[in-house]
Amino acid sequence: MGLFSGLLGNAGAVELADVEAELAAFLADGEQAEQAFKVLRDIIVFTNKRLVLIDKQGITGSKKEYMSVPYRSIVRFSAETKGHFDLESELLIWLSSTNEPIRKTFSKDSNIVAVQKALATYACR
């Protein structure tokens, strides 16, 4: 995925080796990344045990938040595609312990479909 594509909010698949190297200290024994998508600077990682949302913060992106979401905590999710006047798509994930959903914004519908499909695969087991 090119820099221009990433700046536009397009989600693209990420090399699993790169993701596992970044998450090495955070993965449990026997856990491995199976799919990963990059949106702007953030990364959405599907492991065999949980969803990991990596939020790069600050100007340099050196500060990072690693949000871990067990699949069993996901109670529902939705993908909202863009319309004629709405230029963005949005993925919403509701967790059992929160009232407000986690929101991820995309600029291309085709990319949000791939992430939603992965979410359905892992959360609906």
N, CA, C and O atoms as a Tinker XYZ file with bonds, in Angstrom:
   500  protein
     1  N      0.845000   -1.171000    0.000000    73     2
     2  CA     0.000000    0.000000    0.000000    64     1     3
     3  C      0.888000    1.230000    0.000000    63     2     4     5
     4  O      1.807000    1.337000    0.812000    81     3
     5  N      0.619000    2.160000   -0.908000    73     3     6
     6  CA     1.432000    3.349000   -1.033000    64     5     7
     7  C      1.124000    4.391000    0.022000    63     6     8     9
     8  O      0.096000    4.325000    0.697000    81     7
     9  N      2.022000    5.352000    0.158000    73     7    10
    10  CA     1.853000    6.417000    1.133000    64     9    11
    11  C      0.597000    7.222000    0.832000    63    10    12    13
    12  O     -0.171000    7.523000    1.746000    81    11
    13  N      0.371000    7.578000   -0.433000    73    11    14
    14  CA    -0.805000    8.358000   -0.802000    64    13    15
    15  C     -2.089000    7.620000   -0.453000    63    14    16    17
    16  O     -3.033000    8.218000    0.063000    81    15
    17  N     -2.123000    6.330000   -0.732000    73    15    18
    18  CA    -3.290000    5.511000   -0.406000    64    17    19
    19  C     -3.515000    5.491000    1.100000    63    18    20    21
    20  O     -4.656000    5.590000    1.552000    81    19
    21  N     -2.465000    5.366000    1.870000    73    19    22
    22  CA    -2.578000    5.347000    3.329000    64    21    23
    23  C     -3.061000    6.669000    3.888000    63    22    24    25
    24  O     -3.840000    6.691000    4.841000    81    23
    25  N     -2.605000    7.787000    3.304000    73    23    26
    26  CA    -3.035000    9.090000    3.764000    64    25    27
    27  C     -4.514000    9.332000    3.495000    63    26    28    29
    28  O     -5.155000   10.116000    4.195000    81    27
    29  N     -5.054000    8.665000    2.490000    73    27    30
    30  CA    -6.468000    8.816000    2.170000    64    29    31
    31  C     -7.360000    7.948000    3.046000    63    30    32    33
    32  O     -8.583000    8.021000    2.929000    81    31
    33  N     -6.786000    7.133000    3.914000    73    31    34
    34  CA    -7.583000    6.312000    4.812000    64    33    35
    35  C     -7.949000    4.975000    4.215000    63    34    36    37
    36  O     -8.876000    4.321000    4.693000    81    35
    37  N     -7.255000    4.559000    3.198000    73    35    38
    38  CA    -7.545000    3.286000    2.563000    64    37    39
    39  C     -6.925000    2.162000    3.373000    63    38    40    41
    40  O     -5.758000    2.232000    3.758000    81    39
    41  N     -7.706000    1.133000    3.628000    73    39    42
    42  CA    -7.197000   -0.016000    4.363000    64    41    43
    43  C     -6.526000   -0.947000    3.390000    63    42    44    45
    44  O     -7.048000   -1.201000    2.305000    81    43
    45  N     -5.385000   -1.452000    3.763000    73    43    46
    46  CA    -4.692000   -2.415000    2.929000    64    45    47
    47  C     -4.117000   -3.503000    3.800000    63    46    48    49
    48  O     -3.840000   -3.296000    4.982000    81    47
    49  N     -3.943000   -4.658000    3.208000    73    47    50
    50  CA    -3.371000   -5.776000    3.957000    64    49    51
    51  C     -1.932000   -5.443000    4.339000    63    50    52    53
    52  O     -1.218000   -4.772000    3.594000    81    51
    53  N     -1.521000   -5.919000    5.500000    73    51    54
    54  CA    -0.179000   -5.685000    6.016000    64    53    55
    55  C      0.540000   -7.022000    6.077000    63    54    56    57
    56  O     -0.079000   -8.050000    6.354000    81    55
    57  N      1.836000   -7.015000    5.823000    73    55    58
    58  CA     2.637000   -8.231000    5.929000    64    57    59
    59  C      2.605000   -8.741000    7.369000    63    58    60    61
    60  O      2.913000   -8.003000    8.305000    81    59
    61  N      2.236000   -9.992000    7.533000    73    59    62
    62  CA     2.109000  -10.563000    8.876000    64    61    63
    63  C      3.433000  -10.602000    9.621000    63    62    64    65
    64  O      3.455000  -10.450000   10.843000    81    63
    65  N      4.536000  -10.803000    8.914000    73    63    66
    66  CA     5.843000  -10.832000    9.574000    64    65    67
    67  C      6.141000   -9.491000   10.246000    63    66    68    69
    68  O      6.686000   -9.452000   11.348000    81    67
    69  N      5.781000   -8.394000    9.578000    73    67    70
    70  CA     5.991000   -7.066000   10.158000    64    69    71
    71  C      5.127000   -6.863000   11.398000    63    70    72    73
    72  O      5.584000   -6.311000   12.399000    81    71
    73  N      3.886000   -7.309000   11.322000    73    71    74
    74  CA     2.961000   -7.164000   12.446000    64    73    75
    75  C      3.422000   -8.014000   13.625000    63    74    76    77
    76  O      3.426000   -7.541000   14.762000    81    75
    77  N      3.806000   -9.252000   13.371000    73    75    78
    78  CA     4.249000  -10.124000   14.467000    64    77    79
    79  C      5.521000   -9.588000   15.113000    63    78    80    81
    80  O      5.713000   -9.739000   16.320000    81    79
    81  N      6.391000   -8.964000   14.322000    73    79    82
    82  CA     7.597000   -8.365000   14.899000    64    81    83
    83  C      7.226000   -7.210000   15.829000    63    82    84    85
    84  O      7.808000   -7.057000   16.903000    81    83
    85  N      6.254000   -6.398000   15.409000    73    83    86
    86  CA     5.821000   -5.276000   16.242000    64    85    87
    87  C      5.077000   -5.740000   17.488000    63    86    88    89
    88  O      5.179000   -5.111000   18.541000    81    87
    89  N      4.326000   -6.842000   17.375000    73    87    90
    90  CA     3.516000   -7.335000   18.486000    64    89    91
    91  C      4.202000   -8.414000   19.324000    63    90    92    93
    92  O      3.593000   -8.933000   20.260000    81    91
    93  N      5.423000   -8.757000   19.020000    73    91    94
    94  CA     6.100000   -9.880000   19.677000    64    93    95
    95  C      5.990000   -9.830000   21.199000    63    94    96    97
    96  O      5.749000  -10.857000   21.833000    81    95
    97  N      6.161000   -8.671000   21.780000    73    95    98
    98  CA     6.116000   -8.546000   23.243000    64    97    99
    99  C      4.692000   -8.635000   23.787000    63    98   100   101
   100  O      4.506000   -8.857000   24.984000    81    99
   101  N      3.684000   -8.466000   22.930000    73    99   102
   102  CA     2.297000   -8.428000   23.370000    64   101   103
   103  C      1.533000   -9.726000   23.126000    63   102   104   105
   104  O      0.472000   -9.938000   23.713000    81   103
   105  N      2.056000  -10.587000   22.275000    73   103   106
   106  CA     1.342000  -11.822000   21.942000    64   105   107
   107  C      1.518000  -12.872000   23.032000    63   106   108   109
   108  O      2.610000  -13.039000   23.574000    81   107
   109  N      0.448000  -13.571000   23.345000    73   107   110
   110  CA     0.492000  -14.648000   24.339000    64   109   111
   111  C      1.165000  -15.874000   23.735000    63   110   112   113
   112  O      1.347000  -15.952000   22.520000    81   111
   113  N      1.530000  -16.824000   24.576000    73   111   114
   114  CA     2.111000  -18.067000   24.087000    64   113   115
   115  C      1.116000  -18.743000   23.147000    63   114   116   117
   116  O     -0.055000  -18.897000   23.491000    81   115
   117  N      1.569000  -19.142000   21.979000    73   115   118
   118  CA     0.723000  -19.815000   21.004000    64   117   119
   119  C     -0.145000  -18.882000   20.181000    63   118   120   121
   120  O     -0.899000  -19.335000   19.319000    81   119
   121  N     -0.050000  -17.588000   20.435000    73   119   122
   122  CA    -0.863000  -16.630000   19.673000    64   121   123
   123  C     -0.081000  -16.154000   18.456000    63   122   124   125
   124  O      1.127000  -15.929000   18.524000    81   123
   125  N     -0.791000  -16.004000   17.344000    73   123   126
   126  CA    -0.145000  -15.503000   16.134000    64   125   127
   127  C     -1.108000  -14.623000   15.350000    63   126   128   129
   128  O     -2.322000  -14.829000   15.370000    81   127
   129  N     -0.546000  -13.647000   14.667000    73   127   130
   130  CA    -1.350000  -12.775000   13.807000    64   129   131
   131  C     -1.759000  -13.574000   12.577000    63   130   132   133
   132  O     -0.940000  -14.277000   11.984000    81   131
   133  N     -3.027000  -13.465000   12.196000    73   131   134
   134  CA    -3.534000  -14.191000   11.032000    64   133   135
   135  C     -3.910000  -13.261000    9.890000    63   134   136   137
   136  O     -3.757000  -13.625000    8.724000    81   135
   137  N     -4.400000  -12.061000   10.205000    73   135   138
   138  CA    -4.725000  -11.047000    9.203000    64   137   139
   139  C     -4.471000   -9.680000    9.811000    63   138   140   141
   140  O     -4.646000   -9.490000   11.015000    81   139
   141  N     -4.059000   -8.726000    8.986000    73   139   142
   142  CA    -3.839000   -7.367000    9.476000    64   141   143
   143  C     -4.135000   -6.372000    8.355000    63   142   144   145
   144  O     -3.872000   -6.630000    7.181000    81   143
   145  N     -4.690000   -5.230000    8.755000    73   143   146
   146  CA    -5.047000   -4.171000    7.820000    64   145   147
   147  C     -4.553000   -2.848000    8.368000    63   146   148   149
   148  O     -4.622000   -2.605000    9.573000    81   147
   149  N     -4.057000   -1.996000    7.493000    73   147   150
   150  CA    -3.574000   -0.680000    7.897000    64   149   151
   151  C     -4.559000    0.375000    7.426000    63   150   152   153
   152  O     -4.981000    0.370000    6.269000    81   151
   153  N     -4.925000    1.286000    8.331000    73   151   154
   154  CA    -5.782000    2.426000    8.016000    64   153   155
   155  C     -5.050000    3.666000    8.517000    63   154   156   157
   156  O     -4.826000    3.820000    9.717000    81   155
   157  N     -4.679000    4.548000    7.594000    73   155   158
   158  CA    -3.819000    5.680000    7.919000    64   157   159
   159  C     -2.574000    5.144000    8.628000    63   158   160   161
   160  O     -1.825000    4.361000    8.045000    81   159
   161  N     -2.346000    5.554000    9.871000    73   159   162
   162  CA    -1.194000    5.034000   10.614000    64   161   163
   163  C     -1.580000    3.877000   11.511000    63   162   164   165
   164  O     -0.706000    3.173000   12.017000    81   163
   165  N     -2.866000    3.665000   11.719000    73   163   166
   166  CA    -3.343000    2.626000   12.630000    64   165   167
   167  C     -3.345000    1.256000   11.953000    63   166   168   169
   168  O     -3.357000    1.152000   10.726000    81   167
   169  N     -3.331000    0.211000   12.776000    73   167   170
   170  CA    -3.349000   -1.162000   12.257000    64   169   171
   171  C     -4.418000   -1.952000   13.010000    63   170   172   173
   172  O     -4.530000   -1.860000   14.233000    81   171
   173  N     -5.195000   -2.725000   12.261000    73   171   174
   174  CA    -6.197000   -3.626000   12.826000    64   173   175
   175  C     -5.657000   -5.036000   12.630000    63   174   176   177
   176  O     -5.442000   -5.465000   11.496000    81   175
   177  N     -5.433000   -5.764000   13.731000    73   175   178
   178  CA    -4.828000   -7.093000   13.668000    64   177   179
   179  C     -5.802000   -8.142000   14.196000    63   178   180   181
   180  O     -6.360000   -7.995000   15.283000    81   179
   181  N     -5.997000   -9.195000   13.416000    73   179   182
   182  CA    -6.801000  -10.338000   13.834000    64   181   183
   183  C     -5.831000  -11.463000   14.155000    63   182   184   185
   184  O     -5.133000  -11.961000   13.272000    81   183
   185  N     -5.787000  -11.866000   15.434000    73   183   186
   186  CA    -4.949000  -13.000000   15.817000    64   185   187
   187  C     -5.861000  -14.214000   15.977000    63   186   188   189
   188  O     -7.079000  -14.109000   15.835000    81   187
   189  N     -5.267000  -15.352000   16.269000    73   187   190
   190  CA    -6.071000  -16.546000   16.499000    64   189   191
   191  C     -6.800000  -16.484000   17.845000    63   190   192   193
   192  O     -7.603000  -17.369000   18.141000    81   191
   193  N     -6.537000  -15.444000   18.679000    73   191   194
   194  CA    -7.161000  -15.349000   19.997000    64   193   195
   195  C     -7.942000  -14.058000   20.248000    63   194   196   197
   196  O     -8.854000  -14.044000   21.074000    81   195
   197  N     -7.593000  -12.956000   19.536000    73   195   198
   198  CA    -8.214000  -11.662000   19.836000    64   197   199
   199  C     -8.012000  -10.666000   18.699000    63   198   200   201
   200  O     -7.283000  -10.915000   17.739000    81   199
   201  N     -8.680000   -9.544000   18.846000    73   199   202
   202  CA    -8.530000   -8.413000   17.937000    64   201   203
   203  C     -7.599000   -7.422000   18.624000    63   202   204   205
   204  O     -7.802000   -7.095000   19.793000    81   203
   205  N     -6.581000   -6.940000   17.915000    73   203   206
   206  CA    -5.667000   -5.948000   18.465000    64   205   207
   207  C     -5.749000   -4.708000   17.574000    63   206   208   209
   208  O     -5.530000   -4.778000   16.365000    81   207
   209  N     -6.067000   -3.579000   18.196000    73   207   210
   210  CA    -6.142000   -2.309000   17.482000    64   209   211
   211  C     -4.938000   -1.476000   17.892000    63   210   212   213
   212  O     -4.797000   -1.112000   19.059000    81   211
   213  N     -4.073000   -1.176000   16.938000    73   211   214
   214  CA    -2.866000   -0.395000   17.215000    64   213   215
   215  C     -3.123000    1.033000   16.756000    63   214   216   217
   216  O     -3.295000    1.291000   15.565000    81   215
   217  N     -3.148000    1.957000   17.709000    73   215   218
   218  CA    -3.412000    3.366000   17.436000    64   217   219
   219  C     -2.114000    4.138000   17.617000    63   218   220   221
   220  O     -1.636000    4.324000   18.736000    81   219
   221  N     -1.551000    4.583000   16.499000    73   219   222
   222  CA    -0.315000    5.369000   16.563000    64   221   223
   223  C     -0.696000    6.814000   16.810000    63   222   224   225
   224  O     -1.536000    7.376000   16.107000    81   223
   225  N     -0.068000    7.413000   17.820000    73   223   226
   226  CA    -0.449000    8.748000   18.269000    64   225   227
   227  C      0.703000    9.727000   18.123000    63   226   228   229
   228  O      1.860000    9.324000   18.005000    81   227
   229  N      0.385000   11.002000   18.132000    73   227   230
   230  CA     1.398000   12.041000   18.057000    64   229   231
   231  C      1.875000   12.282000   16.634000    63   230   232   233
   232  O      1.489000   11.577000   15.702000    81   231
   233  N      2.706000   13.273000   16.492000    73   231   234
   234  CA     3.205000   13.660000   15.173000    64   233   235
   235  C      4.067000   12.573000   14.555000    63   234   236   237
   236  O      3.953000   12.300000   13.360000    81   235
   237  N      4.919000   11.955000   15.340000    73   235   238
   238  CA     5.838000   10.942000   14.801000    64   237   239
   239  C      5.247000    9.544000   14.816000    63   238   240   241
   240  O      5.758000    8.651000   14.140000    81   239
   241  N      4.195000    9.343000   15.564000    73   239   242
   242  CA     3.594000    8.014000   15.662000    64   241   243
   243  C      4.398000    7.068000   16.539000    63   242   244   245
   244  O      4.158000    5.860000   16.527000    81   243
   245  N      5.352000    7.603000   17.304000    73   243   246
   246  CA     6.166000    6.735000   18.154000    64   245   247
   247  C      5.399000    6.289000   19.403000    63   246   248   249
   248  O      5.695000    5.238000   19.971000    81   247
   249  N      4.418000    7.085000   19.827000    73   247   250
   250  CA     3.570000    6.681000   20.946000    64   249   251
   251  C      2.430000    5.845000   20.368000    63   250   252   253
   252  O      1.779000    6.253000   19.407000    81   251
   253  N      2.193000    4.666000   20.961000    73   251   254
   254  CA     1.192000    3.748000   20.437000    64   253   255
   255  C      0.316000    3.207000   21.553000    63   254   256   257
   256  O      0.775000    2.951000   22.666000    81   255
   257  N     -0.959000    3.040000   21.225000    73   255   258
   258  CA    -1.884000    2.358000   22.130000    64   257   259
   259  C     -2.207000    1.011000   21.491000    63   258   260   261
   260  O     -2.548000    0.937000   20.311000    81   259
   261  N     -2.098000   -0.046000   22.283000    73   259   262
   262  CA    -2.433000   -1.397000   21.830000    64   261   263
   263  C     -3.704000   -1.817000   22.563000    63   262   264   265
   264  O     -3.650000   -2.200000   23.731000    81   263
   265  N     -4.842000   -1.745000   21.883000    73   263   266
   266  CA    -6.106000   -2.147000   22.503000    64   265   267
   267  C     -6.368000   -3.595000   22.147000    63   266   268   269
   268  O     -6.405000   -3.963000   20.973000    81   267
   269  N     -6.549000   -4.409000   23.168000    73   267   270
   270  CA    -6.799000   -5.831000   22.990000    64   269   271
   271  C     -8.270000   -6.116000   23.246000    63   270   272   273
   272  O     -8.805000   -5.768000   24.299000    81   271
   273  N     -8.927000   -6.757000   22.270000    73   271   274
   274  CA   -10.352000   -7.056000   22.388000    64   273   275
   275  C    -10.559000   -8.552000   22.174000    63   274   276   277
   276  O    -10.404000   -9.040000   21.054000    81   275
   277  N    -10.907000   -9.285000   23.230000    73   275   278
   278  CA   -11.232000  -10.701000   23.025000    64   277   279
   279  C    -12.459000  -10.804000   22.110000    63   278   280   281
   280  O    -13.405000  -10.030000   22.253000    81   279
   281  N    -12.443000  -11.734000   21.196000    73   279   282
   282  CA   -13.561000  -11.879000   20.261000    64   281   283
   283  C    -14.893000  -12.079000   20.991000    63   282   284   285
   284  O    -15.933000  -11.633000   20.508000    81   283
   285  N    -14.868000  -12.741000   22.141000    73   283   286
   286  CA   -16.113000  -13.008000   22.875000    64   285   287
   287  C    -16.736000  -11.719000   23.412000    63   286   288   289
   288  O    -17.915000  -11.711000   23.765000    81   287
   289  N    -15.954000  -10.612000   23.482000    73   287   290
   290  CA   -16.469000   -9.334000   23.968000    64   289   291
   291  C    -17.206000   -8.542000   22.895000    63   290   292   293
   292  O    -17.901000   -7.576000   23.206000    81   291
   293  N    -17.061000   -8.937000   21.657000    73   291   294
   294  CA   -17.716000   -8.224000   20.563000    64   293   295
   295  C    -19.165000   -8.693000   20.496000    63   294   296   297
   296  O    -19.435000   -9.862000   20.223000    81   295
   297  N    -20.097000   -7.769000   20.749000    73   295   298
   298  CA   -21.503000   -8.141000   20.755000    64   297   299
   299  C    -22.192000   -7.844000   19.428000    63   298   300   301
   300  O    -23.157000   -8.515000   19.062000    81   299
   301  N    -21.701000   -6.844000   18.713000    73   299   302
   302  CA   -22.203000   -6.576000   17.369000    64   301   303
   303  C    -21.232000   -5.642000   16.657000    63   302   304   305
   304  O    -20.376000   -5.013000   17.279000    81   303
   305  N    -21.388000   -5.569000   15.344000    73   303   306
   306  CA   -20.556000   -4.667000   14.552000    64   305   307
   307  C    -21.303000   -4.307000   13.284000    63   306   308   309
   308  O    -22.202000   -5.026000   12.849000    81   307
   309  N    -20.920000   -3.186000   12.699000    73   307   310
   310  CA   -21.567000   -2.770000   11.455000    64   309   311
   311  C    -20.560000   -2.060000   10.568000    63   310   312   313
   312  O    -19.600000   -1.455000   11.045000    81   311
   313  N    -20.799000   -2.148000    9.279000    73   311   314
   314  CA   -20.008000   -1.434000    8.284000    64   313   315
   315  C    -20.955000   -0.493000    7.560000    63   314   316   317
   316  O    -21.929000   -0.931000    6.948000    81   315
   317  N    -20.674000    0.781000    7.629000    73   315   318
   318  CA   -21.508000    1.790000    6.977000    64   317   319
   319  C    -20.747000    2.298000    5.757000    63   318   320   321
   320  O    -19.693000    2.920000    5.891000    81   319
   321  N    -21.278000    2.035000    4.579000    73   319   322
   322  CA   -20.610000    2.451000    3.351000    64   321   323
   323  C    -20.924000    3.911000    3.056000    63   322   324   325
   324  O    -21.901000    4.467000    3.560000    81   323
   325  N    -20.086000    4.517000    2.237000    73   323   326
   326  CA   -20.300000    5.929000    1.925000    64   325   327
   327  C    -21.407000    6.093000    0.892000    63   326   328   329
   328  O    -21.716000    5.175000    0.133000    81   327
   329  N    -21.993000    7.282000    0.884000    73   327   330
   330  CA   -23.054000    7.612000   -0.066000    64   329   331
   331  C    -22.592000    8.704000   -1.008000    63   330   332   333
   332  O    -21.394000    8.954000   -1.137000    81   331
   333  N    -23.534000    9.353000   -1.663000    73   331   334
   334  CA   -23.184000   10.400000   -2.628000    64   333   335
   335  C    -22.527000   11.604000   -1.968000    63   334   336   337
   336  O    -21.578000   12.170000   -2.509000    81   335
   337  N    -23.026000   11.995000   -0.806000    73   335   338
   338  CA   -22.504000   13.182000   -0.139000    64   337   339
   339  C    -21.575000   12.851000    1.023000    63   338   340   341
   340  O    -20.863000   13.721000    1.524000    81   339
   341  N    -21.586000   11.620000    1.438000    73   339   342
   342  CA   -20.740000   11.161000    2.537000    64   341   343
   343  C    -19.507000   10.518000    1.932000    63   342   344   345
   344  O    -19.624000    9.503000    1.246000    81   343
   345  N    -18.326000   11.079000    2.166000    73   343   346
   346  CA   -17.112000   10.614000    1.519000    64   345   347
   347  C    -16.375000    9.527000    2.284000    63   346   348   349
   348  O    -15.344000    9.035000    1.826000    81   347
   349  N    -16.893000    9.152000    3.441000    73   347   350
   350  CA   -16.203000    8.166000    4.261000    64   349   351
   351  C    -17.109000    6.987000    4.611000    63   350   352   353
   352  O    -18.330000    7.121000    4.691000    81   351
   353  N    -16.487000    5.843000    4.814000    73   351   354
   354  CA   -17.163000    4.661000    5.335000    64   353   355
   355  C    -16.720000    4.505000    6.777000    63   354   356   357
   356  O    -15.668000    5.006000    7.173000    81   355
   357  N    -17.531000    3.807000    7.562000    73   355   358
   358  CA   -17.198000    3.675000    8.972000    64   357   359
   359  C    -17.482000    2.266000    9.463000    63   358   360   361
   360  O    -18.529000    1.689000    9.170000    81   359
   361  N    -16.539000    1.724000   10.211000    73   359   362
   362  CA   -16.705000    0.435000   10.869000    64   361   363
   363  C    -16.968000    0.709000   12.340000    63   362   364   365
   364  O    -16.219000    1.445000   12.982000    81   363
   365  N    -18.032000    0.117000   12.877000    73   363   366
   366  CA   -18.395000    0.289000   14.283000    64   365   367
   367  C    -18.377000   -1.075000   14.953000    63   366   368   369
   368  O    -18.930000   -2.042000   14.429000    81   367
   369  N    -17.733000   -1.145000   16.125000    73   367   370
   370  CA   -17.635000   -2.391000   16.885000    64   369   371
   371  C    -18.101000   -2.108000   18.313000    63   370   372   373
   372  O    -17.502000   -1.299000   19.022000    81   371
   373  N    -19.172000   -2.781000   18.726000    73   371   374
   374  CA   -19.688000   -2.638000   20.086000    64   373   375
   375  C    -19.137000   -3.773000   20.955000    63   374   376   377
   376  O    -19.129000   -4.937000   20.552000    81   375
   377  N    -18.684000   -3.409000   22.141000    73   375   378
   378  CA   -18.174000   -4.384000   23.104000    64   377   379
   379  C    -19.175000   -4.542000   24.239000    63   378   380   381
   380  O    -19.947000   -3.628000   24.525000    81   379
   381  N    -19.161000   -5.686000   24.872000    73   379   382
   382  CA   -20.123000   -5.978000   25.940000    64   381   383
   383  C    -19.984000   -5.033000   27.127000    63   382   384   385
   384  O    -20.948000   -4.847000   27.870000    81   383
   385  N    -18.842000   -4.444000   27.323000    73   383   386
   386  CA   -18.618000   -3.614000   28.506000    64   385   387
   387  C    -18.762000   -2.113000   28.248000    63   386   388   389
   388  O    -18.535000   -1.315000   29.158000    81   387
   389  N    -19.137000   -1.709000   27.024000    73   387   390
   390  CA   -19.209000   -0.288000   26.702000    64   389   391
   391  C    -20.523000    0.060000   26.019000    63   390   392   393
   392  O    -21.158000   -0.790000   25.394000    81   391
   393  N    -20.921000    1.324000   26.146000    73   391   394
   394  CA   -22.115000    1.811000   25.467000    64   393   395
   395  C    -21.792000    2.366000   24.088000    63   394   396   397
   396  O    -22.576000    2.214000   23.151000    81   395
   397  N    -20.644000    3.004000   23.966000    73   395   398
   398  CA   -20.235000    3.607000   22.699000    64   397   399
   399  C    -19.360000    2.632000   21.912000    63   398   400   401
   400  O    -18.524000    1.941000   22.493000    81   399
   401  N    -19.549000    2.573000   20.596000    73   399   402
   402  CA   -18.744000    1.644000   19.797000    64   401   403
   403  C    -17.345000    2.177000   19.519000    63   402   404   405
   404  O    -17.091000    3.378000   19.614000    81   403
   405  N    -16.457000    1.279000   19.180000    73   403   406
   406  CA   -15.153000    1.646000   18.639000    64   405   407
   407  C    -15.410000    2.032000   17.188000    63   406   408   409
   408  O    -16.107000    1.307000   16.478000    81   407
   409  N    -14.864000    3.155000   16.730000    73   407   410
   410  CA   -15.091000    3.637000   15.362000    64   409   411
   411  C    -13.784000    3.676000   14.587000    63   410   412   413
   412  O    -12.767000    4.169000   15.074000    81   411
   413  N    -13.833000    3.151000   13.383000    73   411   414
   414  CA   -12.703000    3.239000   12.453000    64   413   415
   415  C    -13.247000    3.772000   11.137000    63   414   416   417
   416  O    -14.239000    3.259000   10.621000    81   415
   417  N    -12.601000    4.800000   10.591000    73   415   418
   418  CA   -13.073000    5.456000    9.380000    64   417   419
   419  C    -12.231000    5.051000    8.183000    63   418   420   421
   420  O    -11.006000    4.962000    8.269000    81   419
   421  N    -12.902000    4.806000    7.068000    73   419   422
   422  CA   -12.276000    4.397000    5.817000    64   421   423
   423  C    -12.731000    5.331000    4.705000    63   422   424   425
   424  O    -13.782000    5.961000    4.822000    81   423
   425  N    -11.960000    5.430000    3.636000    73   423   426
   426  CA   -12.394000    6.253000    2.513000    64   425   427
   427  C    -12.831000    5.426000    1.315000    63   426   428   429
   428  O    -13.398000    5.970000    0.368000    81   427
   429  N    -12.580000    4.126000    1.336000    73   427   430
   430  CA   -12.996000    3.264000    0.233000    64   429   431
   431  C    -13.872000    2.137000    0.756000    63   430   432   433
   432  O    -13.496000    1.436000    1.696000    81   431
   433  N    -15.048000    1.963000    0.144000    73   431   434
   434  CA   -15.964000    0.910000    0.581000    64   433   435
   435  C    -15.373000   -0.480000    0.408000    63   434   436   437
   436  O    -15.596000   -1.351000    1.247000    81   435
   437  N    -14.618000   -0.704000   -0.673000    73   435   438
   438  CA   -14.083000   -2.042000   -0.927000    64   437   439
   439  C    -13.143000   -2.481000    0.188000    63   438   440   441
   440  O    -13.058000   -3.669000    0.498000    81   439
   441  N    -12.442000   -1.535000    0.789000    73   439   442
   442  CA   -11.523000   -1.860000    1.868000    64   441   443
   443  C    -12.254000   -2.168000    3.169000    63   442   444   445
   444  O    -11.839000   -3.055000    3.915000    81   443
   445  N    -13.320000   -1.458000    3.444000    73   443   446
   446  CA   -14.074000   -1.719000    4.663000    64   445   447
   447  C    -14.745000   -3.085000    4.578000    63   446   448   449
   448  O    -14.943000   -3.746000    5.597000    81   447
   449  N    -15.093000   -3.505000    3.378000    73   447   450
   450  CA   -15.720000   -4.818000    3.194000    64   449   451
   451  C    -14.746000   -5.926000    3.588000    63   450   452   453
   452  O    -15.153000   -6.898000    4.226000    81   451
   453  N    -13.475000   -5.801000    3.225000    73   451   454
   454  CA   -12.468000   -6.813000    3.569000    64   453   455
   455  C    -12.274000   -6.890000    5.086000    63   454   456   457
   456  O    -12.162000   -7.986000    5.636000    81   455
   457  N    -12.235000   -5.759000    5.757000    73   455   458
   458  CA   -12.062000   -5.742000    7.208000    64   457   459
   459  C    -13.309000   -6.300000    7.888000    63   458   460   461
   460  O    -13.198000   -7.060000    8.850000    81   459
   461  N    -14.494000   -5.933000    7.401000    73   459   462
   462  CA   -15.742000   -6.437000    7.978000    64   461   463
   463  C    -15.847000   -7.940000    7.799000    63   462   464   465
   464  O    -16.335000   -8.637000    8.688000    81   463
   465  N    -15.397000   -8.446000    6.662000    73   463   466
   466  CA   -15.428000   -9.889000    6.417000    64   465   467
   467  C    -14.499000  -10.606000    7.406000    63   466   468   469
   468  O    -14.859000  -11.648000    7.953000    81   467
   469  N    -13.332000  -10.059000    7.628000    73   467   470
   470  CA   -12.415000  -10.663000    8.600000    64   469   471
   471  C    -13.025000  -10.621000    9.998000    63   470   472   473
   472  O    -12.923000  -11.591000   10.749000    81   471
   473  N    -13.659000   -9.504000   10.350000    73   471   474
   474  CA   -14.298000   -9.384000   11.658000    64   473   475
   475  C    -15.410000  -10.420000   11.813000    63   474   476   477
   476  O    -15.542000  -11.044000   12.866000    81   475
   477  N    -16.199000  -10.598000   10.773000    73   475   478
   478  CA   -17.254000  -11.610000   10.821000    64   477   479
   479  C    -16.680000  -13.022000   10.973000    63   478   480   481
   480  O    -17.236000  -13.854000   11.690000    81   479
   481  N    -15.579000  -13.277000   10.300000    73   479   482
   482  CA   -14.931000  -14.594000   10.375000    64   481   483
   483  C    -14.484000  -14.917000   11.792000    63   482   484   485
   484  O    -14.701000  -16.026000   12.279000    81   483
   485  N    -13.854000  -13.936000   12.461000    73   483   486
   486  CA   -13.296000  -14.193000   13.794000    64   485   487
   487  C    -14.311000  -14.026000   14.921000    63   486   488   489
   488  O    -14.296000  -14.801000   15.878000    81   487
   489  N    -15.190000  -13.034000   14.829000    73   487   490
   490  CA   -16.121000  -12.760000   15.923000    64   489   491
   491  C    -17.328000  -13.690000   15.939000    63   490   492   493
   492  O    -17.978000  -13.844000   16.973000    81   491
   493  N    -17.630000  -14.306000   14.807000    73   491   494
   494  CA   -18.820000  -15.161000   14.722000    64   493   495
   495  C    -18.469000  -16.638000   14.737000    63   494   496   497
   496  O    -19.207000  -17.447000   14.175000    81   495
   497  N    -17.379000  -17.004000   15.356000    73   495   498
   498  CA   -16.967000  -18.409000   15.447000    64   497   499
   499  C    -17.847000  -19.152000   16.392000    63   498   500
   500  O    -17.656000  -20.350000   16.601000    81   499
